[in-house]
């Protein structure tokens, strides 16, 4: 369940670096994932489901109507759900690969951070403001004593 919680956190609360990395990796690996689904995963899956091509699965609503001379008068109307199944599988696999890549980069980021060091250094501009405040308070005290 920890993996699903981390995926949810990635999907909902991701920061810009995570998104940029995801876009770059997604663009680079899109063709690889598509080929993996179309050429390697779907053919054996179709074979085991009854020696069919999943991409060709469809429901014909209206058959093609041909004229006397063989020309198409009315094209076929069909719902091609096999292609939809393949594209959905492609999307899910791509989302999983991106999640694993982001998880890997988050692990590297956590390893780079020093877990023992809990103090956060004060930024230089805050130190300067504190110094100016102390100086002004000192001047204010001298002015109130002299009056």
N, C-alpha and C positions, 0 to 999 in steps of 0.2 A: 504494500500500500504506500510505502514511502516514495516509490518511483512515480506513482500516480499523483501524489501530493506535489512532488517536485515538478512534474509536467504541468499540473494546474497552475502552480506558481509561475512557471516559465510562460505559459500561455496568457495569463491574466496580468501579471505584475512585471513582465520582462522590461528591461531597460533598453536604451538605444543601442548600446554596444551589442547586446544579445541579438537585437533585431538586425543590425548591420551584418553581424557574423552569419546569422541565419539566411539572410538574403544572398550573401556572397556564396555560401556553401550550397544553398538551394539552387542558385543559377548554375553553378559549376557541376552539380551532380544530377540535375534534372534529366538529362539524356541517358545517363547511366541507369537511373532508377526506372525510367520508362522502358528501356531495353530489357532490364532485368524482369520487369513485370510481363511485358509483351512476349519476349522470346524464351524466357526460362521458367517463369512460374506458371503462367496461364496455360501453355500447352499440356504439361503433365496433369494439371488440375482438370482441364477439359477431358483428357484421356480417362482419368479415374472416375469422372462423373458420367461416363457413357460415350466416350469417343466422340465428343462434340467440341466445336470451337466456341468458347464462351463469348468471343467478340461477335459472333454471328447470331447470338440469341436475340430474338425479337418477336413481337406480337404484331401481326398484320391486321390493321383495322379495316382497310379497304384494298382489295386487289387492284393491280394495275389494269387499266382498260385500254385495249388496243383497237385500232380502227381496222377496216377491211384490208387496207394495204400494209398493216403491221406497224403503223406509227402509233406512238403513245398518245392517247387522247387524254387520259387522266393518270397521273403518276401514282404509284403505290404509296399508301399512307401506313407507316409502321412505327411502333415504339421500339427503339433499339436499346433495350435494357442491358444487353450483353456488353456493349461498349461502355455504358454507364458503370457497370460493375467493375470493369477493368480500370477505368479512370479513377473510380473511388478507391480501389485497392492501391493504385499508383499514388494517390494523394496521401493515404494513410501511411504507406511505407515511407514516403518523402517526409512527412511530419515526424515519424519516429526517428529517422536518420538525423534530422535537424535537432530534435530533442537530445539525442545522444551526443551530438557534437557540442551543443551548448552545455550539456552536463559535463563533458570532458573539459571545456574551457573554464567552467566554474570550479571544477576540481583543481585545475592548475592555478587559478586565482587564489583559492583558499590555501594551497600549498605555498604560494609566494608570500602570503601575509604571515607575519610573525605572530603565532598564537600566544606566546608568553608575554609579549609587550602589549600592555593594556593602556598605557598612557598615550595621549594624543598631544603632540607638540602644539603649543599656541602659535597661531599664525603671526607673522611679523607685523602686519598692520594692527592687530589687536594689541601686541606688545607696545607699539608706538602710541596708540591711543591711551593705553593705561599709563604710560610715562607722561604724556601731556596732561592727563587728569591729575596725576600726583603733583606735577609742577604747578598747575593752576590752583590746586588745593593748598599747596605750600604758600604761594603768593597771597591767596585769599586770607590765610591765617595771619600772615605778617601784616596785611592791611588792617585786619580787624583788631589786632593787638595795638598797633600804632594809633588807632583812632580812639 
